[in-house]
């Protein structure tokens, strides 16, 4: 699954906002996240991927295991909602 969002927050503010998203998703989906430069690696049971942050864009690339594939629409909606809330909010 790939999700892209443009932003005008600058790199450091966008990374801080994605940190907030990560905390929310860690709790909701029992994930582990770890920054590697401007890429936040995301892993968990049946979930693997990363969120890349640039000066102008957020890109989420996540692979769901077979057990979660039938929930892709719901998971996508949760991720998009969290990113939109944190990027567009305060």
C-alpha positions, 0 to 999 in steps of 0.5 A, a space after each residue: 500500500 502506498 500513500 502520499 501527502 504533500 506538505 509545506 511544513 519543512 523537514 523537521 516539523 514534518 518529522 515531528 508530526 510523523 512521530 506523533 502519527 507513529 505513536 498513534 499507530 504503534 498503540 493501535 496496531 502494535 507496531 515498532 517504529 525506528 527512524 533511519 535518517 528521514 525514513 521511519 521504519 515500521 514493523 509488526 505482526 503481518 506489517 512491514 514498511 516505512 514512512 519517508 519524509 522529505 521537505 515537501 512530501 510524506 510517502 508511506 509504503 507498507 506491505 500487509 501480510 496475508 492475515 491483514 490483506 482483507 482489512 487493507 481498506 480499513 488500515 489505509 483509512 486509519 493511516 490516512 486519517 492519522 497523517 491528515 490529522 497531524 499534518 493538517 492539524 495544529 
